[in-house]
Amino acid sequence: IPGYTVNDASILEFDFVPESDTIEFRWVFGSDEYPEFVNTSFNDVFGFFLTGIEPVTWTPFTNRNIALIPSPPAPPNFPVTIDNVNSGSYPQFYVNNAGGQWIQYDGFTTVLTARAAVIPCLTYHIKIAVADAGDFIYDSGVFLEEGSFNSGGITVSTQFTAPGGGS
């Protein structure tokens, strides 16, 4: 985040080979900085950074963030931070959890989907990162829905007929 010192970063990264032309997974971002520190000097953030080959132009790209607020209503490529999704900014994607009714975080996003166009059978790299921005104290986290990371897959069926008529 420009203008912020990022602390306590947690990163998970891996390579994968998609079986179809789209990848997607479902996620939730939560933070203990909600709601008290919205629009202050703290602005916890995360991203899903994809690296690979762009399928339309076949040009390489590096660290394209695909964890975004849906567009519309948000502008294209608008990242999720506590300042960007809260009770006053894109509230349709915000859940107030003050008092920790479900989890420790005082607020979190609704379930959102990260999606990207890819080229089947090529290797891509993804980096999932979350960090405190501006402080070391109140933490944030990302929840990935089990089994939701997929690329659709392919379906193959075969039929064989032997020379002589047997199947």
Sine and cosine of phi, psi and omega as CSV:
sin_phi,cos_phi,sin_psi,cos_psi,sin_omega,cos_omega
0.00,0.00,0.86,-0.51,0.01,-1.00
-0.84,0.54,0.71,-0.70,0.04,-1.00
1.00,0.07,-0.02,1.00,-0.01,-1.00
-0.88,-0.47,0.57,-0.82,0.22,-0.97
-1.00,0.03,0.77,-0.64,-0.05,-1.00
-0.98,-0.19,0.74,-0.67,-0.04,-1.00
-0.78,-0.63,0.31,-0.95,0.12,-0.99
0.80,0.61,0.65,0.76,-0.03,-1.00
-0.94,0.34,0.64,-0.77,0.15,-0.99
-0.85,-0.52,0.74,-0.68,-0.09,-1.00
-0.72,-0.69,0.71,-0.70,0.15,-0.99
-0.84,-0.55,0.80,-0.59,0.01,-1.00
-0.64,-0.77,0.52,-0.85,-0.01,-1.00
-0.33,-0.95,0.32,-0.95,0.10,-1.00
-0.99,-0.12,0.47,-0.88,0.05,-1.00
-0.47,-0.88,0.33,-0.94,0.03,-1.00
-0.84,-0.54,0.94,-0.33,-0.01,-1.00
-0.95,0.31,0.54,-0.84,0.04,-1.00
-1.00,-0.07,-0.22,0.98,0.02,-1.00
-0.70,-0.71,-0.18,-0.98,-0.13,-0.99
-1.00,0.00,0.09,1.00,0.00,-1.00
-0.61,-0.79,0.65,-0.76,0.18,-0.98
-0.90,-0.43,0.45,-0.89,0.08,-1.00
-0.34,-0.94,0.39,-0.92,0.18,-0.98
-0.36,-0.93,0.37,-0.93,-0.07,-1.00
-0.97,-0.24,0.59,-0.81,-0.11,-0.99
-0.45,-0.89,0.27,-0.96,0.09,-1.00
-0.68,-0.74,0.69,-0.72,0.10,-0.99
-0.96,-0.28,0.76,-0.65,0.03,-1.00
-0.77,-0.63,0.43,-0.90,-0.01,-1.00
-0.48,-0.88,0.58,-0.81,0.14,-0.99
-0.98,0.19,-0.13,0.99,0.03,-1.00
-0.99,0.15,-0.23,0.97,0.14,-0.99
-0.95,0.31,0.49,-0.87,-0.42,0.91
-1.00,0.03,-0.10,0.99,-0.16,-0.99
-0.89,0.45,-0.52,0.85,-0.15,-0.99
-0.95,-0.32,0.24,0.97,0.07,-1.00
-0.90,0.43,0.71,-0.70,0.00,-1.00
0.86,0.52,0.62,0.78,0.13,-0.99
-0.89,-0.45,-0.37,-0.93,0.02,-1.00
-0.99,0.14,0.06,1.00,0.06,-1.00
-0.93,-0.37,0.61,-0.79,-0.07,-1.00
-0.36,-0.93,0.93,0.38,-0.06,-1.00
-0.81,0.58,0.51,-0.86,-0.20,-0.98
-0.52,-0.86,0.32,-0.95,0.16,-0.99
-0.45,-0.89,0.16,-0.99,0.05,-1.00
-0.32,-0.95,0.39,-0.92,0.15,-0.99
-0.92,-0.39,0.96,-0.28,-0.14,-0.99
-0.98,-0.21,0.91,-0.41,-0.08,-1.00
-0.98,-0.20,0.69,-0.73,0.05,-1.00
-0.79,-0.61,0.72,-0.69,0.01,-1.00
0.15,-0.99,-0.55,-0.84,-0.01,-1.00
-0.94,-0.35,0.77,-0.64,0.02,-1.00
-0.96,0.28,0.80,-0.60,-0.14,-0.99
-0.95,0.33,-0.37,0.93,-0.01,-1.00
-0.99,0.11,-0.73,0.68,-0.08,-1.00
-0.99,-0.13,-0.22,0.98,-0.07,-1.00
0.85,0.52,0.55,0.83,0.06,-1.00
-0.96,-0.28,0.55,-0.84,0.01,-1.00
-0.95,0.33,0.54,-0.84,0.14,-0.99
-0.71,-0.70,0.39,-0.92,-0.05,-1.00
-0.75,-0.66,0.76,-0.66,0.13,-0.99
0.82,0.57,0.75,0.66,0.10,-0.99
-0.98,0.18,0.87,-0.49,-0.01,-1.00
-0.97,0.25,0.84,-0.54,0.03,-1.00
-0.94,-0.35,0.10,1.00,0.09,-1.00
-1.00,-0.07,1.00,0.01,-0.16,-0.99
-0.79,-0.61,0.37,-0.93,0.15,-0.99
-0.95,0.31,0.72,-0.70,-0.04,-1.00
-0.80,0.60,0.65,-0.76,-0.01,-1.00
-0.86,-0.51,0.82,-0.57,-0.25,0.97
-0.94,0.35,0.25,-0.97,0.31,0.95
-1.00,0.07,-0.33,0.94,-0.02,-1.00
-0.98,0.20,0.33,-0.94,0.12,-0.99
-0.90,0.44,0.37,-0.93,0.05,-1.00
-0.85,0.53,0.58,-0.81,0.08,-1.00
0.86,0.52,0.62,0.79,-0.01,-1.00
-1.00,-0.04,0.92,-0.40,-0.11,-0.99
-0.96,0.28,0.34,-0.94,0.05,-1.00
-1.00,-0.01,0.85,-0.53,0.13,-0.99
-0.62,-0.79,0.16,-0.99,0.03,-1.00
-0.92,0.39,-0.44,0.90,0.05,-1.00
-0.98,0.21,-0.41,0.91,-0.06,-1.00
-1.00,-0.04,-0.43,0.90,0.04,-1.00
-0.78,-0.63,0.92,-0.39,-0.01,-1.00
-0.26,-0.97,-0.16,-0.99,-0.07,-1.00
-0.91,0.40,-0.32,0.95,0.00,-1.00
-0.95,-0.33,-0.26,0.97,-0.03,-1.00
-0.80,-0.60,0.92,-0.40,-0.09,-1.00
0.79,0.62,0.81,0.59,-0.07,-1.00
-0.90,0.44,-0.32,0.95,0.03,-1.00
-0.91,0.41,-0.26,0.97,0.02,-1.00
-0.95,-0.30,0.19,0.98,-0.09,-1.00
-0.90,-0.43,0.67,-0.74,0.09,-1.00
-0.86,-0.50,0.88,-0.47,0.05,-1.00
-0.98,0.20,0.85,-0.53,-0.02,-1.00
-0.84,-0.54,0.49,0.87,0.00,-1.00
-0.81,0.58,0.74,-0.68,-0.05,-1.00
1.00,-0.04,-0.06,1.00,0.09,-1.00
0.90,0.44,0.76,0.65,-0.04,-1.00
-0.90,0.43,-0.60,0.80,-0.05,-1.00
-0.92,-0.40,-0.70,0.72,0.03,-1.00
-0.64,-0.77,0.09,-1.00,-0.05,-1.00
-0.91,0.41,-0.55,0.83,-0.06,-1.00
-0.89,0.46,0.67,-0.74,-0.05,-1.00
-0.97,0.24,-0.20,0.98,0.05,-1.00
-0.30,-0.96,0.39,-0.92,0.04,-1.00
-0.37,-0.93,0.21,-0.98,0.02,-1.00
-0.99,0.13,0.27,-0.96,0.23,-0.97
-0.93,0.37,0.12,-0.99,0.07,-1.00
-0.94,0.35,0.84,-0.54,0.01,-1.00
-0.88,-0.48,0.28,-0.96,-0.03,-1.00
-0.87,-0.50,0.80,-0.60,0.15,-0.99
-1.00,0.00,0.72,-0.69,-0.07,-1.00
-0.60,-0.80,0.60,-0.80,0.05,-1.00
-0.48,-0.88,0.57,-0.82,0.13,-0.99
-0.99,0.17,0.69,-0.73,-0.02,-1.00
-0.66,-0.75,0.10,-1.00,0.08,-1.00
-0.97,-0.26,0.85,-0.52,-0.02,-1.00
-0.84,0.54,0.59,-0.81,0.12,-0.99
0.96,0.28,0.09,1.00,0.13,-0.99
-0.99,-0.16,0.44,-0.90,0.01,-1.00
-0.99,0.11,0.75,-0.66,0.09,-1.00
-0.86,-0.50,0.31,-0.95,0.02,-1.00
-0.81,-0.58,0.69,-0.72,0.08,-1.00
-0.81,-0.59,0.64,-0.77,0.06,-1.00
-0.84,-0.55,0.86,-0.50,0.04,-1.00
-0.97,-0.25,0.88,-0.47,-0.11,-0.99
-0.72,-0.69,0.63,-0.78,0.08,-1.00
-0.68,-0.73,0.59,-0.81,-0.05,-1.00
-0.39,-0.92,0.40,-0.92,0.19,-0.98
-0.98,0.21,0.69,-0.72,0.06,-1.00
-0.88,-0.47,0.91,-0.41,0.04,-1.00
1.00,-0.09,-0.14,0.99,0.01,-1.00
-0.44,-0.90,0.08,-1.00,0.05,-1.00
-0.90,-0.44,0.04,1.00,-0.30,-0.95
-0.99,-0.15,-0.95,0.30,-0.12,-0.99
-0.99,0.17,0.77,-0.64,-0.13,-0.99
-1.00,-0.09,0.28,-0.96,0.08,-1.00
-0.75,-0.67,0.28,-0.96,0.00,-1.00
-0.47,-0.88,0.27,-0.96,0.04,-1.00
-0.82,-0.57,0.72,-0.69,0.04,-1.00
-0.93,-0.37,0.81,-0.59,0.04,-1.00
-0.97,-0.24,0.75,-0.66,0.00,-1.00
-0.94,0.33,0.78,-0.62,0.00,-1.00
-0.83,0.55,0.74,-0.68,0.07,-1.00
0.96,0.27,0.08,1.00,-0.07,-1.00
-1.00,-0.01,-0.22,0.98,0.03,-1.00
-0.98,0.21,0.94,-0.35,-0.03,-1.00
-0.43,-0.90,0.22,-0.98,0.07,-1.00
-0.80,-0.60,0.46,0.89,0.07,-1.00
0.99,0.17,-0.69,0.72,0.01,-1.00
0.99,0.17,0.04,-1.00,0.02,-1.00
-0.81,-0.59,0.41,-0.91,0.06,-1.00
-0.90,-0.44,0.77,-0.63,-0.01,-1.00
-0.84,-0.55,0.74,-0.68,0.12,-0.99
-0.74,-0.68,0.60,-0.80,-0.01,-1.00
-0.78,-0.63,0.45,-0.90,0.11,-0.99
-0.62,-0.79,0.68,-0.74,-0.05,-1.00
-0.77,-0.64,0.70,-0.71,0.12,-0.99
-0.85,-0.53,0.85,-0.52,-0.02,-1.00
-0.96,0.26,0.49,-0.87,0.02,-1.00
-0.88,0.47,0.95,-0.30,-0.13,-0.99
0.75,-0.66,-0.08,1.00,0.12,-0.99
0.98,-0.22,-0.19,0.98,-0.01,-1.00
-0.98,0.17,0.56,-0.83,0.01,-1.00
-1.00,0.01,0.00,0.00,0.00,0.00
